[in-house]
Each structure stands twice: as C-alpha cells, then as structure tokens.
Amino acid sequence: MNQKPKDPLHGKTLEMILKELVDFYGWEQLGNMITIRCFTHDPSIKSSLTFLRKTPWARTKVENLYLYMLEQL
C-alpha cells in the first residue's frame, strides 16, 4: 500500500501560515526573523504574499519558521 508522505504544513496555504505567524510573533519580530523588510515597512498580507510567492528562499524560510513555531506551542 502506497502512503502519501505526511504534509508537515497540514495543507495550509501560504496566507494561512503567514497569518498564524503574524499572530504568534507580530509583524516586526516576524520581519526581523525572516529578514524581509516588507513586513515591517508595509505590513499588508497582499504585498507580503506577493513577495513570498515570487521568492522561493523566502517562502521556504517562512514554512520552516512555521514548523518551528508549531514545536514551541
């Protein structure tokens, strides 16, 4: 029987992940942790999502930070 590998992100969209991270860390701390200044200069979901979708390393960093956050809860 072929089992699908577990999805550590639980099928969450980038927007859902980002909202949870913002709730947990706040915009400024999140921006500093990810080193993406658009979070602190323009804390809007849409501009942040556009940046993250176009920047694979940043998206990976956000996903890894999300997994780290889950371990802390």
Backbone torsions as a table, in degrees:
resi	resn	phi	psi	omega
1	MET	NA	125.3	178.7
2	ASN	-85.5	121.7	176.9
3	GLN	-103.8	138.8	175.3
4	LYS	-70.3	142.4	175.8
5	PRO	-64.1	145.3	-179.4
6	LYS	-64.8	140.6	176.9
7	ASP	-91.2	107.0	-177.0
8	PRO	-64.8	-19.9	179.8
9	LEU	-90.8	-1.0	177.3
10	HIS	56.4	35.4	176.4
11	GLY	69.8	15.4	-178.3
12	LYS	-76.0	144.5	176.4
13	THR	-78.5	164.5	178.1
14	LEU	-58.9	-38.8	179.3
15	GLU	-63.6	-42.7	178.8
16	MET	-63.4	-43.5	179.5
17	ILE	-61.6	-46.1	-178.0
18	LEU	-62.7	-42.8	179.4
19	LYS	-61.5	-41.4	178.9
20	GLU	-65.6	-39.6	178.7
21	LEU	-65.6	-41.7	179.0
22	VAL	-63.1	-42.8	178.5
23	ASP	-61.8	-36.7	-175.4
24	PHE	-79.3	-46.0	-173.2
25	TYR	-102.8	-26.3	-171.2
26	GLY	87.6	156.9	-175.2
27	TRP	-60.9	-49.9	-172.9
28	GLU	-65.6	-47.4	180.0
29	GLN	-64.3	-40.0	178.3
30	LEU	-61.7	-44.8	178.5
31	GLY	-59.0	-41.4	179.2
32	ASN	-68.0	-38.9	-178.1
33	MET	-68.6	-33.9	-177.6
34	ILE	-93.6	-11.9	-176.7
35	THR	58.3	41.6	175.2
36	ILE	-118.5	106.7	-174.3
37	ARG	-69.4	-19.3	-179.5
38	CYS	-61.7	-23.3	178.5
39	PHE	-66.6	-39.9	-177.2
40	THR	-86.0	-30.3	-178.6
41	HIS	-84.5	-32.4	-178.8
42	ASP	-141.8	79.4	-175.3
43	PRO	-76.6	66.8	174.9
44	SER	-120.6	138.6	-178.6
45	ILE	-55.8	-42.5	-173.7
46	LYS	-64.2	-46.7	-178.4
47	SER	-68.1	-36.9	179.3
48	SER	-65.7	-43.1	-179.9
49	LEU	-64.3	-40.0	178.9
50	THR	-60.6	-46.3	178.9
51	PHE	-60.6	-46.7	-176.5
52	LEU	-66.0	-38.6	-179.8
53	ARG	-65.7	-31.5	-177.0
54	LYS	-90.8	-4.1	-174.9
55	THR	-128.1	92.6	-174.2
56	PRO	-56.0	-40.4	-178.5
57	TRP	-64.4	-35.9	-179.2
58	ALA	-71.1	-40.0	178.1
59	ARG	-62.1	-43.1	178.2
60	THR	-61.1	-40.9	179.6
61	LYS	-63.5	-40.4	178.3
62	VAL	-64.1	-44.5	180.0
63	GLU	-63.5	-41.2	178.3
64	ASN	-65.7	-38.6	177.7
65	LEU	-66.1	-36.7	177.3
66	TYR	-62.4	-44.5	178.9
67	LEU	-64.1	-38.4	176.8
68	TYR	-63.8	-42.2	178.6
69	MET	-58.9	-43.8	-179.4
70	LEU	-60.5	-35.4	178.8
71	GLU	-66.9	-27.8	-176.7
72	GLN	-81.9	-17.1	-177.6
73	LEU	-77.5	NA	NA
